[in-house]
Amino acid sequence: MKIKVLSGLSALFLSALLFVSCGPNDEKIKQMVSDELTETSLPIDVSVHNGNVSLSGTVETDEQKAKAEEVVKPIQGVKTVINNITVTPPPPVVTPDDALKNFADELLAEAGFSTVTTSVADSVITLTGDVKKADVKKIVQVANNTSPKKVVNNLKAK
């Protein structure tokens, strides 16, 4: 009786061992994951250790990050997915007023008036700062060269 139980347990153990060892190895899993990600055109780096898949790289949207993980999970041999993919933040939005201010600041600095402060609202440039009386006309002219709706002169002439 003991021999039957032992041989039954041995057979069960060997079957389980054979079943576990028949699964895809890490290199095969990595290849399958890489193939799937290539089909989605996502530039993702893959590493695999004991069936645990790590994804890294950079994508443009949260949807792409989620898609990469979604594509990998059902692959045979994948136990877990560690998603270390980063999403590139969108570029900052530059408003027309920001662009006008940057242009005015650049032209004023090139003309030697970097101490003049500008602010822009609705394409109207407001100039502030302490300047020489002889420079006021030139500063206003430089600001007008940026084609604003209007230039408001709040300069203090010395």
MDAnalysis code that builds the backbone (N, CA, C; Angstrom):
import MDAnalysis as mda
import numpy as np

u = mda.Universe.empty(474, n_residues=158, atom_resindex=np.repeat(np.arange(158), 3), trajectory=True)
u.add_TopologyAttr("name", ["N", "CA", "C"] * 158)
u.add_TopologyAttr("resid", np.arange(1, 159))
u.add_TopologyAttr("resname", ["MET", "LYS", "ILE", "LYS", "VAL", "LEU", "SER", "GLY", "LEU", "SER", "ALA", "LEU", "PHE", "LEU", "SER", "ALA", "LEU", "LEU", "PHE", "VAL", "SER", "CYS", "GLY", "PRO", "ASN", "ASP", "GLU", "LYS", "ILE", "LYS", "GLN", "MET", "VAL", "SER", "ASP", "GLU", "LEU", "THR", "GLU", "THR", "SER", "LEU", "PRO", "ILE", "ASP", "VAL", "SER", "VAL", "HIS", "ASN", "GLY", "ASN", "VAL", "SER", "LEU", "SER", "GLY", "THR", "VAL", "GLU", "THR", "ASP", "GLU", "GLN", "LYS", "ALA", "LYS", "ALA", "GLU", "GLU", "VAL", "VAL", "LYS", "PRO", "ILE", "GLN", "GLY", "VAL", "LYS", "THR", "VAL", "ILE", "ASN", "ASN", "ILE", "THR", "VAL", "THR", "PRO", "PRO", "PRO", "PRO", "VAL", "VAL", "THR", "PRO", "ASP", "ASP", "ALA", "LEU", "LYS", "ASN", "PHE", "ALA", "ASP", "GLU", "LEU", "LEU", "ALA", "GLU", "ALA", "GLY", "PHE", "SER", "THR", "VAL", "THR", "THR", "SER", "VAL", "ALA", "ASP", "SER", "VAL", "ILE", "THR", "LEU", "THR", "GLY", "ASP", "VAL", "LYS", "LYS", "ALA", "ASP", "VAL", "LYS", "LYS", "ILE", "VAL", "GLN", "VAL", "ALA", "ASN", "ASN", "THR", "SER", "PRO", "LYS", "LYS", "VAL", "VAL", "ASN", "ASN", "LEU", "LYS", "ALA", "LYS"])
u.atoms.positions = np.array([
    [0.823, -1.193, 0.000],
    [0.000, 0.000, 0.000],
    [0.865, 1.255, 0.000],
    [1.930, 1.233, 0.845],
    [2.814, 2.384, 0.915],
    [3.527, 2.587, -0.415],
    [3.856, 1.499, -1.080],
    [4.552, 1.594, -2.359],
    [3.648, 2.231, -3.400],
    [2.367, 1.884, -3.411],
    [1.420, 2.469, -4.363],
    [1.275, 3.971, -4.113],
    [1.187, 4.355, -2.854],
    [1.043, 5.770, -2.507],
    [2.304, 6.532, -2.909],
    [3.463, 5.965, -2.580],
    [4.724, 6.610, -2.937],
    [4.901, 6.701, -4.444],
    [4.568, 5.620, -5.141],
    [4.718, 5.684, -6.603],
    [3.718, 6.659, -7.212],
    [2.529, 6.744, -6.632],
    [1.532, 7.716, -7.103],
    [2.000, 9.143, -6.867],
    [2.553, 9.398, -5.690],
    [3.075, 10.734, -5.382],
    [4.267, 11.060, -6.272],
    [5.113, 10.076, -6.518],
    [6.270, 10.291, -7.395],
    [5.808, 10.641, -8.798],
    [4.817, 9.927, -9.282],
    [4.298, 10.196, -10.625],
    [3.686, 11.589, -10.700],
    [2.953, 11.966, -9.650],
    [2.350, 13.290, -9.604],
    [3.425, 14.380, -9.572],
    [4.465, 14.175, -8.760],
    [5.568, 15.130, -8.665],
    [6.288, 15.258, -10.001],
    [6.579, 14.151, -10.640],
    [7.265, 14.185, -11.936],
    [6.402, 14.852, -13.002],
    [5.099, 14.602, -12.951],
    [4.193, 15.237, -13.918],
    [4.187, 16.754, -13.733],
    [4.129, 17.182, -12.475],
    [4.135, 18.615, -12.199],
    [5.450, 19.240, -12.631],
    [6.547, 18.558, -12.342],
    [7.863, 19.055, -12.737],
    [7.973, 19.132, -14.252],
    [7.502, 18.117, -14.939],
    [7.541, 18.093, -16.405],
    [6.668, 19.206, -16.973],
    [5.490, 19.409, -16.370],
    [4.585, 20.446, -16.842],
    [5.209, 21.833, -16.684],
    [5.829, 22.100, -15.540],
    [6.452, 23.396, -15.291],
    [7.632, 23.612, -16.218],
    [8.428, 22.590, -16.422],
    [9.619, 22.745, -17.257],
    [9.284, 22.816, -18.738],
    [8.077, 22.442, -19.133],
    [7.707, 22.481, -20.550],
    [7.266, 23.868, -21.000],
    [7.006, 24.770, -20.069],
    [6.598, 26.118, -20.429],
    [7.737, 26.843, -21.115],
    [7.424, 27.959, -21.800],
    [8.479, 28.692, -22.499],
    [9.488, 29.286, -21.515],
    [10.750, 29.263, -21.913],
    [11.781, 29.859, -21.057],
    [11.775, 31.374, -21.239],
    [12.569, 32.052, -20.419],
    [12.580, 33.517, -20.437],
    [12.945, 34.085, -21.807],
    [13.903, 33.460, -22.479],
    [14.300, 33.965, -23.807],
    [13.146, 33.850, -24.804],
    [12.436, 32.725, -24.753],
    [11.293, 32.536, -25.648],
    [10.185, 33.542, -25.324],
    [9.932, 33.753, -24.026],
    [8.912, 34.729, -23.613],
    [9.312, 36.121, -24.101],
    [10.577, 36.470, -23.912],
    [11.051, 37.789, -24.344],
    [10.846, 37.964, -25.844],
    [11.145, 36.934, -26.617],
    [10.972, 37.008, -28.062],
    [9.499, 37.189, -28.432],
    [8.610, 36.433, -27.770],
    [7.174, 36.545, -28.063],
    [6.659, 37.946, -27.687],
    [7.103, 38.454, -26.537],
    [6.680, 39.788, -26.099],
    [7.179, 40.843, -27.081],
    [8.454, 40.738, -27.448],
    [9.033, 41.708, -28.392],
    [8.304, 41.669, -29.729],
    [7.968, 40.483, -30.201],
    [7.234, 40.356, -31.466],
    [5.872, 41.046, -31.382],
    [5.157, 40.827, -30.282],
    [3.841, 41.458, -30.112],
    [3.960, 42.976, -30.048],
    [4.960, 43.462, -29.332],
    [5.127, 44.907, -29.216],
    [5.561, 45.526, -30.532],
    [6.329, 44.800, -31.327],
    [6.731, 45.293, -32.645],
    [5.505, 45.488, -33.534],
    [4.557, 44.571, -33.426],
    [3.329, 44.684, -34.217],
    [2.516, 45.916, -33.834],
    [2.653, 46.380, -32.599],
    [1.923, 47.569, -32.165],
    [2.715, 48.851, -32.412],
    [3.931, 48.718, -32.932],
    [4.814, 49.858, -33.233],
    [5.185, 50.665, -31.999],
    [5.212, 50.024, -30.848],
    [5.600, 50.711, -29.624],
    [7.080, 50.445, -29.345],
    [7.878, 51.497, -29.142],
    [9.321, 51.333, -28.909],
    [9.605, 50.986, -27.444],
    [9.385, 49.730, -27.080],
    [9.472, 49.299, -25.688],
    [10.614, 48.306, -25.519],
    [11.382, 48.474, -24.424],
    [12.421, 47.522, -24.059],
    [11.806, 46.477, -23.143],
    [12.254, 45.224, -23.314],
    [11.674, 44.111, -22.580],
    [12.769, 43.348, -21.857],
    [12.511, 42.994, -20.606],
    [13.371, 42.051, -19.896],
    [12.457, 41.043, -19.204],
    [12.958, 39.817, -19.073],
    [12.153, 38.747, -18.490],
    [13.010, 37.979, -17.497],
    [12.443, 37.721, -16.315],
    [13.120, 36.909, -15.314],
    [12.078, 36.008, -14.655],
    [12.227, 34.713, -14.859],
    [11.302, 33.718, -14.302],
    [9.851, 33.997, -14.703],
    [9.653, 34.423, -15.932],
    [8.304, 34.688, -16.428],
    [7.750, 36.048, -16.053],
    [8.498, 36.813, -15.274],
    [8.076, 38.166, -14.902],
    [8.634, 39.142, -15.925],
    [7.758, 39.801, -16.637],
    [8.133, 40.680, -17.740],
    [8.194, 42.121, -17.257],
    [9.311, 42.787, -17.529],
    [9.453, 44.212, -17.225],
    [9.470, 44.980, -18.536],
    [8.643, 46.000, -18.607],
    [8.569, 46.848, -19.793],
    [9.132, 48.219, -19.435],
    [9.964, 48.769, -20.314],
    [10.483, 50.123, -20.102],
    [10.613, 50.807, -21.449],
    [10.677, 52.103, -21.390],
    [10.760, 52.907, -22.611],
    [9.898, 54.135, -22.448],
    [9.688, 54.830, -23.536],
    [8.916, 56.066, -23.510],
    [7.882, 56.044, -24.623],
    [6.665, 56.402, -24.272],
    [5.577, 56.516, -25.248],
    [4.940, 57.902, -25.105],
    [4.085, 58.238, -26.045],
    [3.489, 59.577, -26.061],
    [2.205, 59.704, -25.248],
    [1.492, 58.577, -25.033],
    [0.200, 58.681, -24.351],
    [0.029, 57.591, -23.295],
    [-0.886, 57.851, -22.360],
    [-1.232, 56.845, -21.354],
    [-1.878, 55.626, -22.014],
    [-2.597, 55.860, -23.104],
    [-3.243, 54.761, -23.816],
    [-2.199, 53.801, -24.386],
    [-1.095, 54.339, -24.932],
    [-0.038, 53.487, -25.461],
    [0.618, 52.675, -24.347],
    [0.813, 53.287, -23.193],
    [1.399, 52.582, -22.049],
    [0.500, 51.415, -21.645],
    [-0.804, 51.675, -21.535],
    [-1.758, 50.631, -21.164],
    [-1.834, 49.549, -22.234],
    [-1.779, 49.947, -23.490],
    [-1.841, 48.990, -24.608],
    [-0.672, 48.012, -24.554],
    [0.526, 48.522, -24.240],
    [1.701, 47.655, -24.165],
    [1.486, 46.561, -23.120],
    [0.983, 46.933, -21.981],
    [0.741, 45.956, -20.913],
    [-0.366, 44.986, -21.320],
    [-1.409, 45.505, -21.920],
    [-2.549, 44.695, -22.349],
    [-2.128, 43.636, -23.365],
    [-1.231, 43.988, -24.266],
    [-0.761, 43.075, -25.311],
    [0.101, 41.964, -24.713],
    [0.840, 42.264, -23.656],
    [1.803, 41.325, -23.087],
    [1.153, 40.309, -22.151],
    [0.167, 40.722, -21.372],
    [-0.416, 39.853, -20.338],
    [-0.866, 38.475, -20.826],
    [-1.531, 38.368, -21.968],
    [-2.017, 37.039, -22.360],
    [-0.971, 36.107, -22.993],
    [0.250, 36.555, -23.143],
    [1.269, 35.719, -23.781],
    [1.609, 34.546, -22.875],
    [1.709, 33.361, -23.484],
    [1.999, 32.135, -22.735],
    [3.317, 32.264, -21.978],
    [3.283, 31.931, -20.706],
    [4.484, 31.950, -19.879],
    [4.656, 33.233, -19.074],
    [3.896, 34.275, -19.403],
    [4.003, 35.539, -18.676],
    [3.250, 35.400, -17.353],
    [3.976, 35.595, -16.249],
    [3.362, 35.515, -14.915],
    [2.870, 36.882, -14.468],
    [3.743, 37.869, -14.547],
    [3.375, 39.231, -14.162],
    [3.979, 40.204, -15.163],
    [3.419, 41.391, -15.217],
    [3.950, 42.454, -16.073],
    [4.243, 43.653, -15.183],
    [5.488, 44.089, -15.208],
    [5.904, 45.283, -14.483],
    [6.056, 46.386, -15.519],
    [5.164, 47.348, -15.456],
    [5.110, 48.381, -16.487],
    [5.852, 49.630, -16.013],
    [7.110, 49.760, -16.433],
    [7.932, 50.925, -16.104],
    [8.012, 51.921, -17.259],
    [7.067, 51.847, -18.163],
    [7.042, 52.741, -19.318],
    [6.692, 54.147, -18.846],
    [7.408, 55.138, -19.369],
    [7.099, 56.524, -19.030],
    [6.368, 57.190, -20.197],
    [5.508, 58.110, -19.845],
    [4.742, 58.863, -20.843],
    [5.371, 60.246, -20.954],
    [5.739, 60.617, -22.171],
    [6.331, 61.927, -22.419],
    [5.276, 62.997, -22.177],
    [5.582, 63.981, -21.339],
    [4.591, 65.038, -21.137],
    [4.421, 65.850, -22.418],
    [3.223, 66.348, -22.632],
    [3.011, 67.150, -23.839],
    [3.839, 68.437, -23.764],
    [4.202, 68.971, -24.913],
    [4.966, 70.224, -24.886],
    [4.118, 71.344, -24.294],
    [4.766, 72.313, -23.675],
    [3.984, 73.411, -23.097],
    [3.252, 74.189, -24.186],
    [2.097, 74.661, -23.830],
    [1.293, 75.443, -24.767],
    [1.803, 76.886, -24.737],
    [2.198, 77.365, -25.892],
    [2.659, 78.751, -26.011],
    [1.532, 79.556, -26.633],
    [1.028, 80.484, -25.844],
    [-0.065, 81.321, -26.337],
    [0.500, 82.427, -27.236],
    [-0.331, 83.047, -28.047],
    [0.144, 84.166, -28.865],
    [0.747, 85.287, -28.008],
    [0.164, 85.518, -26.821],
    [0.723, 86.547, -25.939],
    [2.113, 86.151, -25.432],
    [2.299, 84.865, -25.125],
    [3.624, 84.391, -24.688],
    [4.654, 84.590, -25.800],
    [4.256, 84.234, -27.011],
    [5.174, 84.379, -28.151],
    [5.523, 85.847, -28.379],
    [4.540, 86.721, -28.278],
    [4.773, 88.158, -28.464],
    [5.699, 88.698, -27.374],
    [5.477, 88.282, -26.137],
    [6.334, 88.728, -25.027],
    [7.773, 88.261, -25.244],
    [7.934, 86.985, -25.613],
    [9.285, 86.461, -25.855],
    [9.990, 87.225, -26.974],
    [9.257, 87.524, -28.035],
    [9.818, 88.258, -29.168],
    [10.212, 89.676, -28.745],
    [9.326, 90.347, -28.014],
    [9.614, 91.710, -27.554],
    [10.827, 91.705, -26.611],
    [10.875, 90.763, -25.689],
    [12.011, 90.672, -24.760],
    [13.319, 90.442, -25.514],
    [13.252, 89.593, -26.531],
    [14.444, 89.286, -27.336],
    [14.932, 90.537, -28.085],
    [14.013, 91.236, -28.726],
    [14.397, 92.441, -29.471],
    [14.913, 93.543, -28.542],
    [14.291, 93.699, -27.391],
    [14.747, 94.712, -26.434],
    [16.140, 94.373, -25.901],
    [16.386, 93.095, -25.631],
    [17.710, 92.684, -25.150],
    [18.767, 92.916, -26.223],
    [18.433, 92.578, -27.484],
    [19.380, 92.797, -28.593],
    [19.694, 94.286, -28.765],
    [18.722, 95.141, -28.461],
    [18.914, 96.587, -28.594],
    [19.578, 97.182, -27.349],
    [19.867, 96.359, -26.354],
    [20.546, 96.835, -25.149],
    [19.623, 97.316, -24.053],
    [18.357, 96.932, -24.119],
    [17.385, 97.380, -23.125],
    [16.841, 96.197, -22.309],
    [17.729, 95.366, -21.807],
    [17.301, 94.167, -21.090],
    [16.703, 94.458, -19.716],
    [16.844, 95.681, -19.231],
    [16.260, 96.032, -17.926],
    [14.788, 96.424, -18.042],
    [14.301, 96.577, -19.260],
    [12.891, 96.913, -19.466],
    [12.071, 95.644, -19.279],
    [10.994, 95.767, -18.512],
    [10.099, 94.635, -18.269],
    [8.886, 94.766, -19.170],
    [8.502, 93.633, -19.763],
    [7.315, 93.639, -20.614],
    [6.256, 92.717, -20.033],
    [5.030, 93.072, -20.274],
    [3.912, 92.169, -20.008],
    [2.979, 92.295, -21.202],
    [2.296, 91.207, -21.523],
    [1.431, 91.201, -22.697],
    [0.083, 90.607, -22.326],
    [-0.971, 91.300, -22.717],
    [-2.334, 90.809, -22.545],
    [-3.128, 91.222, -23.770],
    [-3.765, 90.257, -24.395],
    [-4.559, 90.512, -25.607],
    [-3.751, 91.258, -26.663],
    [-2.506, 90.861, -26.837],
    [-1.586, 91.427, -27.834],
    [-1.241, 92.896, -27.585],
    [-1.438, 93.363, -26.361],
    [-1.048, 94.723, -25.975],
    [0.173, 94.598, -25.073],
    [1.281, 95.234, -25.494],
    [2.518, 95.190, -24.719],
    [2.552, 96.373, -23.764],
    [2.834, 96.075, -22.501],
    [3.024, 97.127, -21.504],
    [4.491, 97.119, -21.095],
    [5.121, 98.286, -21.214],
    [6.537, 98.446, -20.881],
    [6.673, 99.103, -19.518],
    [7.543, 98.550, -18.662],
    [7.826, 99.158, -17.362],
    [9.318, 99.102, -17.094],
    [9.764, 99.986, -16.217],
    [11.164, 100.019, -15.832],
    [11.690, 101.434, -15.800],
    [12.876, 101.587, -15.213],
    [13.551, 102.880, -15.153],
    [14.554, 102.951, -16.290],
    [14.404, 103.977, -17.140],
    [15.286, 104.123, -18.303],
    [15.701, 105.582, -18.468],
    [16.700, 105.797, -19.296],
    [17.117, 107.167, -19.618],
    [16.048, 107.798, -20.506],
    [15.837, 109.080, -20.282],
    [14.833, 109.807, -21.057],
    [15.112, 109.708, -22.556],
    [16.374, 109.739, -22.927],
    [16.750, 109.684, -24.342],
    [16.432, 108.329, -24.978],
    [16.250, 107.271, -24.169],
    [16.009, 105.915, -24.699],
    [14.532, 105.572, -24.850],
    [13.643, 106.358, -24.274],
    [12.217, 106.020, -24.244],
    [11.666, 105.800, -25.652],
    [11.907, 106.745, -26.549],
    [11.370, 106.655, -27.916],
    [11.887, 105.399, -28.613],
    [13.179, 105.111, -28.458],
    [13.791, 103.941, -29.099],
    [13.173, 102.649, -28.537],
    [12.962, 102.595, -27.221],
    [12.387, 101.399, -26.590],
    [10.972, 101.149, -27.103],
    [10.169, 102.194, -27.171],
    [8.795, 102.064, -27.677],
    [8.818, 101.628, -29.136],
    [9.754, 102.158, -29.914],
    [9.876, 101.772, -31.323],
    [10.231, 100.287, -31.445],
    [11.168, 99.811, -30.642],
    [11.546, 98.386, -30.667],
    [10.332, 97.525, -30.325],
    [9.575, 97.914, -29.304],
    [8.375, 97.158, -28.924],
    [7.345, 97.155, -30.059],
    [7.202, 98.295, -30.747],
    [6.266, 98.370, -31.875],
    [6.698, 97.487, -33.040],
    [7.980, 97.205, -33.145],
    [8.473, 96.344, -34.231],
    [7.990, 94.899, -34.103],
    [7.397, 94.538, -32.977],
    [6.867, 93.188, -32.797],
    [5.430, 93.062, -33.305],
    [4.880, 94.162, -33.792],
    [3.511, 94.225, -34.341],
    [2.416, 93.899, -33.327],
    [2.456, 94.537, -32.161],
    [1.354, 94.327, -31.209],
    [0.155, 95.175, -31.610],
    [-0.964, 94.964, -30.933],
    [-2.124, 95.843, -31.152],
    [-1.789, 97.257, -30.688],
    [-1.054, 97.306, -29.573],
    [-0.766, 98.598, -28.958],
    [0.427, 98.429, -28.015],
    [1.168, 99.510, -27.785],
    [2.236, 99.531, -26.784],
    [1.851, 100.555, -25.726],
    [1.779, 100.109, -24.479],
    [1.490, 100.992, -23.355],
    [2.827, 101.316, -22.696],
    [3.135, 102.610, -22.661],
    [4.417, 103.066, -22.119],
    [4.261, 103.457, -20.661],
    [4.711, 102.578, -19.747],
    [4.735, 102.886, -18.325],
    [6.172, 103.009, -17.835],
    [7.060, 103.399, -18.749],
    [8.483, 103.571, -18.412],
    [8.671, 104.817, -17.553],
    [9.624, 104.747, -16.628],
    [9.963, 105.908, -15.822],
    [11.258, 106.468, -16.375],
    [11.159, 107.648, -16.955],
    [12.337, 108.274, -17.572],
    [13.098, 109.064, -16.528],
    [14.409, 108.870, -16.567],
    [15.289, 109.607, -15.626],
    [15.939, 110.751, -16.337],
])
